[in-house]
């Protein structure tokens, strides 16, 4: 199975910016959240407190 990797420093920087979770929380189409709390997230947050 092939895995494409950004090789140049510029490509790596662009990939970091595009894949930041802060940039992928809201849908660009309708502005609604793409990420909703699931049971695993809620339990994990509870265990961390």
mmCIF entry with sequence, helices, sheets and N, C-alpha, C, O atoms, coordinates in Angstrom:
data_MODEL
# 
_entry.id   MODEL 
# 
_entity.id                         1 
_entity.type                       polymer 
_entity.pdbx_number_of_molecules   1 
# 
_entity_poly.entity_id                      1 
_entity_poly.type                           'polypeptide(L)' 
_entity_poly.nstd_linkage                   no 
_entity_poly.nstd_monomer                   no 
_entity_poly.pdbx_seq_one_letter_code       
;(UNK)(UNK)(UNK)(UNK)(UNK)(UNK)(UNK)(UNK)(UNK)(UNK)(UNK)(UNK)(UNK)(UNK)(UNK)(UNK)
(UNK)(UNK)(UNK)(UNK)(UNK)(UNK)(UNK)(UNK)(UNK)(UNK)(UNK)(UNK)(UNK)(UNK)(UNK)(UNK)
(UNK)(UNK)(UNK)(UNK)(UNK)(UNK)(UNK)(UNK)(UNK)(UNK)(UNK)(UNK)(UNK)(UNK)(UNK)(UNK)
(UNK)
;
_entity_poly.pdbx_seq_one_letter_code_can   XXXXXXXXXXXXXXXXXXXXXXXXXXXXXXXXXXXXXXXXXXXXXXXXX 
_entity_poly.pdbx_strand_id                 A 
# 
loop_
_entity_poly_seq.entity_id 
_entity_poly_seq.num 
_entity_poly_seq.mon_id 
_entity_poly_seq.hetero 
1 1  UNK n 
1 2  UNK n 
1 3  UNK n 
1 4  UNK n 
1 5  UNK n 
1 6  UNK n 
1 7  UNK n 
1 8  UNK n 
1 9  UNK n 
1 10 UNK n 
1 11 UNK n 
1 12 UNK n 
1 13 UNK n 
1 14 UNK n 
1 15 UNK n 
1 16 UNK n 
1 17 UNK n 
1 18 UNK n 
1 19 UNK n 
1 20 UNK n 
1 21 UNK n 
1 22 UNK n 
1 23 UNK n 
1 24 UNK n 
1 25 UNK n 
1 26 UNK n 
1 27 UNK n 
1 28 UNK n 
1 29 UNK n 
1 30 UNK n 
1 31 UNK n 
1 32 UNK n 
1 33 UNK n 
1 34 UNK n 
1 35 UNK n 
1 36 UNK n 
1 37 UNK n 
1 38 UNK n 
1 39 UNK n 
1 40 UNK n 
1 41 UNK n 
1 42 UNK n 
1 43 UNK n 
1 44 UNK n 
1 45 UNK n 
1 46 UNK n 
1 47 UNK n 
1 48 UNK n 
1 49 UNK n 
# 
_struct_asym.id          A 
_struct_asym.entity_id   1 
# 
loop_
_struct_conf.conf_type_id 
_struct_conf.id 
_struct_conf.pdbx_PDB_helix_id 
_struct_conf.beg_label_comp_id 
_struct_conf.beg_label_asym_id 
_struct_conf.beg_label_seq_id 
_struct_conf.pdbx_beg_PDB_ins_code 
_struct_conf.end_label_comp_id 
_struct_conf.end_label_asym_id 
_struct_conf.end_label_seq_id 
_struct_conf.pdbx_end_PDB_ins_code 
_struct_conf.beg_auth_comp_id 
_struct_conf.beg_auth_asym_id 
_struct_conf.beg_auth_seq_id 
_struct_conf.end_auth_comp_id 
_struct_conf.end_auth_asym_id 
_struct_conf.end_auth_seq_id 
_struct_conf.pdbx_PDB_helix_class 
_struct_conf.details 
_struct_conf.pdbx_PDB_helix_length 
HELX_P HELX_P1 AA1 UNK A 9  ? UNK A 19 ? UNK A 9  UNK A 19 1 ? 11 
HELX_P HELX_P2 AA2 UNK A 21 ? UNK A 24 ? UNK A 21 UNK A 24 5 ? 4  
HELX_P HELX_P3 AA3 UNK A 39 ? UNK A 48 ? UNK A 39 UNK A 48 1 ? 10 
# 
_struct_conf_type.id          HELX_P 
_struct_conf_type.criteria    ? 
_struct_conf_type.reference   ? 
# 
loop_
_atom_site.group_PDB 
_atom_site.id 
_atom_site.type_symbol 
_atom_site.label_atom_id 
_atom_site.label_alt_id 
_atom_site.label_comp_id 
_atom_site.label_asym_id 
_atom_site.label_entity_id 
_atom_site.label_seq_id 
_atom_site.pdbx_PDB_ins_code 
_atom_site.Cartn_x 
_atom_site.Cartn_y 
_atom_site.Cartn_z 
_atom_site.occupancy 
_atom_site.B_iso_or_equiv 
_atom_site.pdbx_formal_charge 
_atom_site.auth_seq_id 
_atom_site.auth_comp_id 
_atom_site.auth_asym_id 
_atom_site.auth_atom_id 
_atom_site.pdbx_PDB_model_num 
ATOM 1   N N  . UNK A 1 1  ? 0.839   -1.160 0.000  1.00 0.00 ? 1  UNK A N  1 
ATOM 2   C CA . UNK A 1 1  ? 0.000   0.000  0.000  1.00 0.00 ? 1  UNK A CA 1 
ATOM 3   C C  . UNK A 1 1  ? 0.896   1.239  0.000  1.00 0.00 ? 1  UNK A C  1 
ATOM 4   O O  . UNK A 1 1  ? 1.788   1.363  0.840  1.00 0.00 ? 1  UNK A O  1 
ATOM 5   N N  . UNK A 1 2  ? 0.665   2.135  -0.919 1.00 0.00 ? 2  UNK A N  1 
ATOM 6   C CA . UNK A 1 2  ? 1.463   3.354  -1.028 1.00 0.00 ? 2  UNK A CA 1 
ATOM 7   C C  . UNK A 1 2  ? 0.916   4.430  -0.098 1.00 0.00 ? 2  UNK A C  1 
ATOM 8   O O  . UNK A 1 2  ? -0.295  4.601  0.040  1.00 0.00 ? 2  UNK A O  1 
ATOM 9   N N  . UNK A 1 3  ? 1.830   5.146  0.531  1.00 0.00 ? 3  UNK A N  1 
ATOM 10  C CA . UNK A 1 3  ? 1.459   6.260  1.407  1.00 0.00 ? 3  UNK A CA 1 
ATOM 11  C C  . UNK A 1 3  ? 2.164   7.505  0.887  1.00 0.00 ? 3  UNK A C  1 
ATOM 12  O O  . UNK A 1 3  ? 3.390   7.590  0.957  1.00 0.00 ? 3  UNK A O  1 
ATOM 13  N N  . UNK A 1 4  ? 1.406   8.479  0.362  1.00 0.00 ? 4  UNK A N  1 
ATOM 14  C CA . UNK A 1 4  ? 2.049   9.686  -0.143 1.00 0.00 ? 4  UNK A CA 1 
ATOM 15  C C  . UNK A 1 4  ? 2.505   10.582 1.009  1.00 0.00 ? 4  UNK A C  1 
ATOM 16  O O  . UNK A 1 4  ? 1.746   10.852 1.940  1.00 0.00 ? 4  UNK A O  1 
ATOM 17  N N  . UNK A 1 5  ? 3.749   11.036 0.930  1.00 0.00 ? 5  UNK A N  1 
ATOM 18  C CA . UNK A 1 5  ? 4.307   11.920 1.952  1.00 0.00 ? 5  UNK A CA 1 
ATOM 19  C C  . UNK A 1 5  ? 4.791   13.206 1.301  1.00 0.00 ? 5  UNK A C  1 
ATOM 20  O O  . UNK A 1 5  ? 5.399   13.165 0.231  1.00 0.00 ? 5  UNK A O  1 
ATOM 21  N N  . UNK A 1 6  ? 4.531   14.347 1.931  1.00 0.00 ? 6  UNK A N  1 
ATOM 22  C CA . UNK A 1 6  ? 5.090   15.593 1.400  1.00 0.00 ? 6  UNK A CA 1 
ATOM 23  C C  . UNK A 1 6  ? 6.597   15.621 1.649  1.00 0.00 ? 6  UNK A C  1 
ATOM 24  O O  . UNK A 1 6  ? 7.038   15.485 2.790  1.00 0.00 ? 6  UNK A O  1 
ATOM 25  N N  . UNK A 1 7  ? 7.381   15.793 0.602  1.00 0.00 ? 7  UNK A N  1 
ATOM 26  C CA . UNK A 1 7  ? 8.832   15.691 0.723  1.00 0.00 ? 7  UNK A CA 1 
ATOM 27  C C  . UNK A 1 7  ? 9.518   17.026 0.974  1.00 0.00 ? 7  UNK A C  1 
ATOM 28  O O  . UNK A 1 7  ? 10.416  17.112 1.811  1.00 0.00 ? 7  UNK A O  1 
ATOM 29  N N  . UNK A 1 8  ? 9.107   18.059 0.263  1.00 0.00 ? 8  UNK A N  1 
ATOM 30  C CA . UNK A 1 8  ? 9.796   19.341 0.431  1.00 0.00 ? 8  UNK A CA 1 
ATOM 31  C C  . UNK A 1 8  ? 9.320   20.039 1.704  1.00 0.00 ? 8  UNK A C  1 
ATOM 32  O O  . UNK A 1 8  ? 8.250   19.734 2.230  1.00 0.00 ? 8  UNK A O  1 
ATOM 33  N N  . UNK A 1 9  ? 10.118  20.965 2.182  1.00 0.00 ? 9  UNK A N  1 
ATOM 34  C CA . UNK A 1 9  ? 9.761   21.717 3.395  1.00 0.00 ? 9  UNK A CA 1 
ATOM 35  C C  . UNK A 1 9  ? 8.488   22.526 3.170  1.00 0.00 ? 9  UNK A C  1 
ATOM 36  O O  . UNK A 1 9  ? 7.658   22.653 4.069  1.00 0.00 ? 9  UNK A O  1 
ATOM 37  N N  . UNK A 1 10 ? 8.342   23.069 1.963  1.00 0.00 ? 10 UNK A N  1 
ATOM 38  C CA . UNK A 1 10 ? 7.141   23.846 1.647  1.00 0.00 ? 10 UNK A CA 1 
ATOM 39  C C  . UNK A 1 10 ? 5.901   22.955 1.651  1.00 0.00 ? 10 UNK A C  1 
ATOM 40  O O  . UNK A 1 10 ? 4.855   23.352 2.166  1.00 0.00 ? 10 UNK A O  1 
ATOM 41  N N  . UNK A 1 11 ? 6.008   21.764 1.087  1.00 0.00 ? 11 UNK A N  1 
ATOM 42  C CA . UNK A 1 11 ? 4.883   20.832 1.061  1.00 0.00 ? 11 UNK A CA 1 
ATOM 43  C C  . UNK A 1 11 ? 4.533   20.355 2.467  1.00 0.00 ? 11 UNK A C  1 
ATOM 44  O O  . UNK A 1 11 ? 3.356   20.177 2.783  1.00 0.00 ? 11 UNK A O  1 
ATOM 45  N N  . UNK A 1 12 ? 5.531   20.147 3.306  1.00 0.00 ? 12 UNK A N  1 
ATOM 46  C CA . UNK A 1 12 ? 5.277   19.733 4.688  1.00 0.00 ? 12 UNK A CA 1 
ATOM 47  C C  . UNK A 1 12 ? 4.571   20.832 5.466  1.00 0.00 ? 12 UNK A C  1 
ATOM 48  O O  . UNK A 1 12 ? 3.658   20.553 6.242  1.00 0.00 ? 12 UNK A O  1 
ATOM 49  N N  . UNK A 1 13 ? 4.986   22.080 5.265  1.00 0.00 ? 13 UNK A N  1 
ATOM 50  C CA . UNK A 1 13 ? 4.340   23.209 5.946  1.00 0.00 ? 13 UNK A CA 1 
ATOM 51  C C  . UNK A 1 13 ? 2.895   23.349 5.492  1.00 0.00 ? 13 UNK A C  1 
ATOM 52  O O  . UNK A 1 13 ? 2.009   23.596 6.310  1.00 0.00 ? 13 UNK A O  1 
ATOM 53  N N  . UNK A 1 14 ? 2.648   23.195 4.194  1.00 0.00 ? 14 UNK A N  1 
ATOM 54  C CA . UNK A 1 14 ? 1.290   23.285 3.677  1.00 0.00 ? 14 UNK A CA 1 
ATOM 55  C C  . UNK A 1 14 ? 0.422   22.163 4.229  1.00 0.00 ? 14 UNK A C  1 
ATOM 56  O O  . UNK A 1 14 ? -0.736  22.395 4.577  1.00 0.00 ? 14 UNK A O  1 
ATOM 57  N N  . UNK A 1 15 ? 0.959   20.958 4.316  1.00 0.00 ? 15 UNK A N  1 
ATOM 58  C CA . UNK A 1 15 ? 0.205   19.829 4.858  1.00 0.00 ? 15 UNK A CA 1 
ATOM 59  C C  . UNK A 1 15 ? -0.142  20.059 6.323  1.00 0.00 ? 15 UNK A C  1 
ATOM 60  O O  . UNK A 1 15 ? -1.248  19.732 6.755  1.00 0.00 ? 15 UNK A O  1 
ATOM 61  N N  . UNK A 1 16 ? 0.790   20.618 7.093  1.00 0.00 ? 16 UNK A N  1 
ATOM 62  C CA . UNK A 1 16 ? 0.513   20.922 8.510  1.00 0.00 ? 16 UNK A CA 1 
ATOM 63  C C  . UNK A 1 16 ? -0.638  21.905 8.642  1.00 0.00 ? 16 UNK A C  1 
ATOM 64  O O  . UNK A 1 16 ? -1.533  21.715 9.466  1.00 0.00 ? 16 UNK A O  1 
ATOM 65  N N  . UNK A 1 17 ? -0.616  22.961 7.824  1.00 0.00 ? 17 UNK A N  1 
ATOM 66  C CA . UNK A 1 17 ? -1.661  23.983 7.901  1.00 0.00 ? 17 UNK A CA 1 
ATOM 67  C C  . UNK A 1 17 ? -3.012  23.399 7.497  1.00 0.00 ? 17 UNK A C  1 
ATOM 68  O O  . UNK A 1 17 ? -4.024  23.668 8.144  1.00 0.00 ? 17 UNK A O  1 
ATOM 69  N N  . UNK A 1 18 ? -3.030  22.605 6.436  1.00 0.00 ? 18 UNK A N  1 
ATOM 70  C CA . UNK A 1 18 ? -4.293  22.060 5.945  1.00 0.00 ? 18 UNK A CA 1 
ATOM 71  C C  . UNK A 1 18 ? -4.879  21.004 6.870  1.00 0.00 ? 18 UNK A C  1 
ATOM 72  O O  . UNK A 1 18 ? -6.098  20.851 6.934  1.00 0.00 ? 18 UNK A O  1 
ATOM 73  N N  . UNK A 1 19 ? -4.035  20.278 7.585  1.00 0.00 ? 19 UNK A N  1 
ATOM 74  C CA . UNK A 1 19 ? -4.522  19.177 8.411  1.00 0.00 ? 19 UNK A CA 1 
ATOM 75  C C  . UNK A 1 19 ? -4.685  19.535 9.877  1.00 0.00 ? 19 UNK A C  1 
ATOM 76  O O  . UNK A 1 19 ? -4.999  18.661 10.685 1.00 0.00 ? 19 UNK A O  1 
ATOM 77  N N  . UNK A 1 20 ? -4.481  20.798 10.248 1.00 0.00 ? 20 UNK A N  1 
ATOM 78  C CA . UNK A 1 20 ? -4.700  21.197 11.635 1.00 0.00 ? 20 UNK A CA 1 
ATOM 79  C C  . UNK A 1 20 ? -6.154  20.949 12.019 1.00 0.00 ? 20 UNK A C  1 
ATOM 80  O O  . UNK A 1 20 ? -7.063  21.236 11.240 1.00 0.00 ? 20 UNK A O  1 
ATOM 81  N N  . UNK A 1 21 ? -6.369  20.426 13.196 1.00 0.00 ? 21 UNK A N  1 
ATOM 82  C CA . UNK A 1 21 ? -7.737  20.147 13.614 1.00 0.00 ? 21 UNK A CA 1 
ATOM 83  C C  . UNK A 1 21 ? -8.551  21.427 13.744 1.00 0.00 ? 21 UNK A C  1 
ATOM 84  O O  . UNK A 1 21 ? -9.769  21.398 13.567 1.00 0.00 ? 21 UNK A O  1 
ATOM 85  N N  . UNK A 1 22 ? -7.907  22.548 14.048 1.00 0.00 ? 22 UNK A N  1 
ATOM 86  C CA . UNK A 1 22 ? -8.630  23.819 14.165 1.00 0.00 ? 22 UNK A CA 1 
ATOM 87  C C  . UNK A 1 22 ? -9.221  24.247 12.824 1.00 0.00 ? 22 UNK A C  1 
ATOM 88  O O  . UNK A 1 22 ? -10.220 24.965 12.788 1.00 0.00 ? 22 UNK A O  1 
ATOM 89  N N  . UNK A 1 23 ? -8.612  23.811 11.727 1.00 0.00 ? 23 UNK A N  1 
ATOM 90  C CA . UNK A 1 23 ? -9.114  24.167 10.401 1.00 0.00 ? 23 UNK A CA 1 
ATOM 91  C C  . UNK A 1 23 ? -10.179 23.202 9.901  1.00 0.00 ? 23 UNK A C  1 
ATOM 92  O O  . UNK A 1 23 ? -10.819 23.474 8.885  1.00 0.00 ? 23 UNK A O  1 
ATOM 93  N N  . UNK A 1 24 ? -10.384 22.091 10.580 1.00 0.00 ? 24 UNK A N  1 
ATOM 94  C CA . UNK A 1 24 ? -11.305 21.073 10.094 1.00 0.00 ? 24 UNK A CA 1 
ATOM 95  C C  . UNK A 1 24 ? -12.443 20.793 11.066 1.00 0.00 ? 24 UNK A C  1 
ATOM 96  O O  . UNK A 1 24 ? -12.978 19.684 11.090 1.00 0.00 ? 24 UNK A O  1 
ATOM 97  N N  . UNK A 1 25 ? -12.816 21.782 11.867 1.00 0.00 ? 25 UNK A N  1 
ATOM 98  C CA . UNK A 1 25 ? -13.887 21.578 12.839 1.00 0.00 ? 25 UNK A CA 1 
ATOM 99  C C  . UNK A 1 25 ? -15.236 21.953 12.239 1.00 0.00 ? 25 UNK A C  1 
ATOM 100 O O  . UNK A 1 25 ? -16.235 21.282 12.498 1.00 0.00 ? 25 UNK A O  1 
ATOM 101 N N  . UNK A 1 26 ? -15.278 23.012 11.445 1.00 0.00 ? 26 UNK A N  1 
ATOM 102 C CA . UNK A 1 26 ? -16.527 23.463 10.834 1.00 0.00 ? 26 UNK A CA 1 
ATOM 103 C C  . UNK A 1 26 ? -16.529 23.145 9.346  1.00 0.00 ? 26 UNK A C  1 
ATOM 104 O O  . UNK A 1 26 ? -15.501 23.231 8.673  1.00 0.00 ? 26 UNK A O  1 
ATOM 105 N N  . UNK A 1 27 ? -17.701 22.777 8.848  1.00 0.00 ? 27 UNK A N  1 
ATOM 106 C CA . UNK A 1 27 ? -17.839 22.476 7.427  1.00 0.00 ? 27 UNK A CA 1 
ATOM 107 C C  . UNK A 1 27 ? -17.826 23.770 6.621  1.00 0.00 ? 27 UNK A C  1 
ATOM 108 O O  . UNK A 1 27 ? -18.555 24.703 6.957  1.00 0.00 ? 27 UNK A O  1 
ATOM 109 N N  . UNK A 1 28 ? -17.022 23.848 5.573  1.00 0.00 ? 28 UNK A N  1 
ATOM 110 C CA . UNK A 1 28 ? -17.025 25.059 4.758  1.00 0.00 ? 28 UNK A CA 1 
ATOM 111 C C  . UNK A 1 28 ? -18.317 25.214 3.954  1.00 0.00 ? 28 UNK A C  1 
ATOM 112 O O  . UNK A 1 28 ? -18.652 26.321 3.532  1.00 0.00 ? 28 UNK A O  1 
ATOM 113 N N  . UNK A 1 29 ? -19.038 24.124 3.741  1.00 0.00 ? 29 UNK A N  1 
ATOM 114 C CA . UNK A 1 29 ? -20.259 24.185 2.944  1.00 0.00 ? 29 UNK A CA 1 
ATOM 115 C C  . UNK A 1 29 ? -21.404 24.849 3.693  1.00 0.00 ? 29 UNK A C  1 
ATOM 116 O O  . UNK A 1 29 ? -22.097 25.703 3.141  1.00 0.00 ? 29 UNK A O  1 
ATOM 117 N N  . UNK A 1 30 ? -21.605 24.460 4.949  1.00 0.00 ? 30 UNK A N  1 
ATOM 118 C CA . UNK A 1 30 ? -22.761 24.985 5.679  1.00 0.00 ? 30 UNK A CA 1 
ATOM 119 C C  . UNK A 1 30 ? -22.414 25.560 7.043  1.00 0.00 ? 30 UNK A C  1 
ATOM 120 O O  . UNK A 1 30 ? -23.305 26.051 7.737  1.00 0.00 ? 30 UNK A O  1 
ATOM 121 N N  . UNK A 1 31 ? -21.161 25.516 7.449  1.00 0.00 ? 31 UNK A N  1 
ATOM 122 C CA . UNK A 1 31 ? -20.735 26.127 8.695  1.00 0.00 ? 31 UNK A CA 1 
ATOM 123 C C  . UNK A 1 31 ? -21.080 25.361 9.955  1.00 0.00 ? 31 UNK A C  1 
ATOM 124 O O  . UNK A 1 31 ? -20.822 25.841 11.058 1.00 0.00 ? 31 UNK A O  1 
ATOM 125 N N  . UNK A 1 32 ? -21.652 24.194 9.815  1.00 0.00 ? 32 UNK A N  1 
ATOM 126 C CA . UNK A 1 32 ? -21.988 23.375 10.984 1.00 0.00 ? 32 UNK A CA 1 
ATOM 127 C C  . UNK A 1 32 ? -20.776 22.567 11.423 1.00 0.00 ? 32 UNK A C  1 
ATOM 128 O O  . UNK A 1 32 ? -19.885 22.289 10.620 1.00 0.00 ? 32 UNK A O  1 
ATOM 129 N N  . UNK A 1 33 ? -20.742 22.190 12.700 1.00 0.00 ? 33 UNK A N  1 
ATOM 130 C CA . UNK A 1 33 ? -19.604 21.399 13.184 1.00 0.00 ? 33 UNK A CA 1 
ATOM 131 C C  . UNK A 1 33 ? -19.541 20.028 12.518 1.00 0.00 ? 33 UNK A C  1 
ATOM 132 O O  . UNK A 1 33 ? -20.563 19.371 12.320 1.00 0.00 ? 33 UNK A O  1 
ATOM 133 N N  . UNK A 1 34 ? -18.327 19.610 12.178 1.00 0.00 ? 34 UNK A N  1 
ATOM 134 C CA . UNK A 1 34 ? -18.114 18.271 11.639 1.00 0.00 ? 34 UNK A CA 1 
ATOM 135 C C  . UNK A 1 34 ? -17.814 17.282 12.756 1.00 0.00 ? 34 UNK A C  1 
ATOM 136 O O  . UNK A 1 34 ? -18.050 16.081 12.616 1.00 0.00 ? 34 UNK A O  1 
ATOM 137 N N  . UNK A 1 35 ? -17.292 17.798 13.867 1.00 0.00 ? 35 UNK A N  1 
ATOM 138 C CA . UNK A 1 35 ? -16.904 16.951 14.986 1.00 0.00 ? 35 UNK A CA 1 
ATOM 139 C C  . UNK A 1 35 ? -17.954 17.098 16.076 1.00 0.00 ? 35 UNK A C  1 
ATOM 140 O O  . UNK A 1 35 ? -18.228 18.202 16.548 1.00 0.00 ? 35 UNK A O  1 
ATOM 141 N N  . UNK A 1 36 ? -18.530 15.987 16.464 1.00 0.00 ? 36 UNK A N  1 
ATOM 142 C CA . UNK A 1 36 ? -19.483 15.998 17.569 1.00 0.00 ? 36 UNK A CA 1 
ATOM 143 C C  . UNK A 1 36 ? -18.962 15.061 18.647 1.00 0.00 ? 36 UNK A C  1 
ATOM 144 O O  . UNK A 1 36 ? -18.312 14.063 18.335 1.00 0.00 ? 36 UNK A O  1 
ATOM 145 N N  . UNK A 1 37 ? -19.238 15.367 19.907 1.00 0.00 ? 37 UNK A N  1 
ATOM 146 C CA . UNK A 1 37 ? -18.751 14.501 20.982 1.00 0.00 ? 37 UNK A CA 1 
ATOM 147 C C  . UNK A 1 37 ? -19.354 13.098 20.886 1.00 0.00 ? 37 UNK A C  1 
ATOM 148 O O  . UNK A 1 37 ? -20.568 12.942 20.761 1.00 0.00 ? 37 UNK A O  1 
ATOM 149 N N  . UNK A 1 38 ? -18.504 12.099 20.944 1.00 0.00 ? 38 UNK A N  1 
ATOM 150 C CA . UNK A 1 38 ? -18.965 10.720 20.981 1.00 0.00 ? 38 UNK A CA 1 
ATOM 151 C C  . UNK A 1 38 ? -18.762 10.188 22.389 1.00 0.00 ? 38 UNK A C  1 
ATOM 152 O O  . UNK A 1 38 ? -18.152 10.851 23.228 1.00 0.00 ? 38 UNK A O  1 
ATOM 153 N N  . UNK A 1 39 ? -19.264 9.014  22.642 1.00 0.00 ? 39 UNK A N  1 
ATOM 154 C CA . UNK A 1 39 ? -19.143 8.419  23.973 1.00 0.00 ? 39 UNK A CA 1 
ATOM 155 C C  . UNK A 1 39 ? -17.675 8.285  24.378 1.00 0.00 ? 39 UNK A C  1 
ATOM 156 O O  . UNK A 1 39 ? -17.330 8.539  25.532 1.00 0.00 ? 39 UNK A O  1 
ATOM 157 N N  . UNK A 1 40 ? -16.813 7.891  23.449 1.00 0.00 ? 40 UNK A N  1 
ATOM 158 C CA . UNK A 1 40 ? -15.386 7.740  23.755 1.00 0.00 ? 40 UNK A CA 1 
ATOM 159 C C  . UNK A 1 40 ? -14.756 9.072  24.155 1.00 0.00 ? 40 UNK A C  1 
ATOM 160 O O  . UNK A 1 40 ? -13.958 9.126  25.091 1.00 0.00 ? 40 UNK A O  1 
ATOM 161 N N  . UNK A 1 41 ? -15.112 10.146 23.447 1.00 0.00 ? 41 UNK A N  1 
ATOM 162 C CA . UNK A 1 41 ? -14.564 11.464 23.775 1.00 0.00 ? 41 UNK A CA 1 
ATOM 163 C C  . UNK A 1 41 ? -15.023 11.921 25.154 1.00 0.00 ? 41 UNK A C  1 
ATOM 164 O O  . UNK A 1 41 ? -14.236 12.467 25.927 1.00 0.00 ? 41 UNK A O  1 
ATOM 165 N N  . UNK A 1 42 ? -16.274 11.700 25.454 1.00 0.00 ? 42 UNK A N  1 
ATOM 166 C CA . UNK A 1 42 ? -16.831 12.129 26.738 1.00 0.00 ? 42 UNK A CA 1 
ATOM 167 C C  . UNK A 1 42 ? -16.190 11.357 27.882 1.00 0.00 ? 42 UNK A C  1 
ATOM 168 O O  . UNK A 1 42 ? -15.810 11.949 28.892 1.00 0.00 ? 42 UNK A O  1 
ATOM 169 N N  . UNK A 1 43 ? -16.067 10.050 27.736 1.00 0.00 ? 43 UNK A N  1 
ATOM 170 C CA . UNK A 1 43 ? -15.454 9.233  28.794 1.00 0.00 ? 43 UNK A CA 1 
ATOM 171 C C  . UNK A 1 43 ? -13.977 9.592  28.947 1.00 0.00 ? 43 UNK A C  1 
ATOM 172 O O  . UNK A 1 43 ? -13.476 9.665  30.069 1.00 0.00 ? 43 UNK A O  1 
ATOM 173 N N  . UNK A 1 44 ? -13.275 9.816  27.837 1.00 0.00 ? 44 UNK A N  1 
ATOM 174 C CA . UNK A 1 44 ? -11.867 10.201 27.904 1.00 0.00 ? 44 UNK A CA 1 
ATOM 175 C C  . UNK A 1 44 ? -11.681 11.523 28.620 1.00 0.00 ? 44 UNK A C  1 
ATOM 176 O O  . UNK A 1 44 ? -10.767 11.664 29.431 1.00 0.00 ? 44 UNK A O  1 
ATOM 177 N N  . UNK A 1 45 ? -12.541 12.501 28.329 1.00 0.00 ? 45 UNK A N  1 
ATOM 178 C CA . UNK A 1 45 ? -12.454 13.794 29.015 1.00 0.00 ? 45 UNK A CA 1 
ATOM 179 C C  . UNK A 1 45 ? -12.762 13.633 30.498 1.00 0.00 ? 45 UNK A C  1 
ATOM 180 O O  . UNK A 1 45 ? -12.149 14.298 31.334 1.00 0.00 ? 45 UNK A O  1 
ATOM 181 N N  . UNK A 1 46 ? -13.697 12.765 30.827 1.00 0.00 ? 46 UNK A N  1 
ATOM 182 C CA . UNK A 1 46 ? -14.028 12.512 32.232 1.00 0.00 ? 46 UNK A CA 1 
ATOM 183 C C  . UNK A 1 46 ? -12.841 11.885 32.961 1.00 0.00 ? 46 UNK A C  1 
ATOM 184 O O  . UNK A 1 46 ? -12.522 12.272 34.085 1.00 0.00 ? 46 UNK A O  1 
ATOM 185 N N  . UNK A 1 47 ? -12.191 10.917 32.319 1.00 0.00 ? 47 UNK A N  1 
ATOM 186 C CA . UNK A 1 47 ? -11.041 10.256 32.947 1.00 0.00 ? 47 UNK A CA 1 
ATOM 187 C C  . UNK A 1 47 ? -9.867  11.215 33.137 1.00 0.00 ? 47 UNK A C  1 
ATOM 188 O O  . UNK A 1 47 ? -9.104  11.070 34.091 1.00 0.00 ? 47 UNK A O  1 
ATOM 189 N N  . UNK A 1 48 ? -9.714  12.189 32.244 1.00 0.00 ? 48 UNK A N  1 
ATOM 190 C CA . UNK A 1 48 ? -8.600  13.129 32.352 1.00 0.00 ? 48 UNK A CA 1 
ATOM 191 C C  . UNK A 1 48 ? -8.796  14.139 33.480 1.00 0.00 ? 48 UNK A C  1 
ATOM 192 O O  . UNK A 1 48 ? -7.831  14.750 33.939 1.00 0.00 ? 48 UNK A O  1 
ATOM 193 N N  . UNK A 1 49 ? -10.027 14.315 33.924 1.00 0.00 ? 49 UNK A N  1 
ATOM 194 C CA . UNK A 1 49 ? -10.271 15.295 34.996 1.00 0.00 ? 49 UNK A CA 1 
ATOM 195 C C  . UNK A 1 49 ? -10.172 14.663 36.357 1.00 0.00 ? 49 UNK A C  1 
ATOM 196 O O  . UNK A 1 49 ? -10.349 15.344 37.368 1.00 0.00 ? 49 UNK A O  1 
# 
